[in-house]
Amino acid sequence: MAWLDAIGDLNWWAVLVATLSAFAVGYLYYSTGALGRQWANLVGLTAEEMNAVDGVWPRFAATAATSLLTAILLGALFLATGVHGLWEGLVLGAVVGLVFRAGGHVIHHGFARLPTRLTLIDGLHDVIALAVMGAILGLWQ
């Protein structure tokens, strides 16, 4: 398994920065601008609920763990496939985000009968987040 062997060759600083980038992208995407307000409305959260810190640490811990695993797997995929550089990383990250993460929203939101707009907002976030992760990992190979 080439991707599993590649984990030992990862640039762990790049993995760390890519992991942290998920928080930055999520903050900018969901807490600023019209998309964040639309998302909050679609999931039934008020501005006060979005900004509340009660119970936020378990969600941050889950996000950190998931983002770290995503960055590790994406970095290993880059090493195993020979992807390097900003643009190659950005494109492959976006494709992985589109197919696996946004695709998952399409399936789960569809069967849950959630609004299509929510699926588009969440899916676009994931494509952007993984594109940024990919750019960081590709650039820092």
HUSULHU-V51646 format. One line per field, one symbol per residue. ss: DSSP state (2 for helix, 1 for strand, 0 for the rest). A space follows every 10 residues. Layout:
ss=???
This chain:
ss=0222222220 0222222222 2222222222 2022222222 2220002222 2000022222 2222222222 2222222222 2000022222 2222222222 2222222222 2000022222 2222222222 2222222220 0
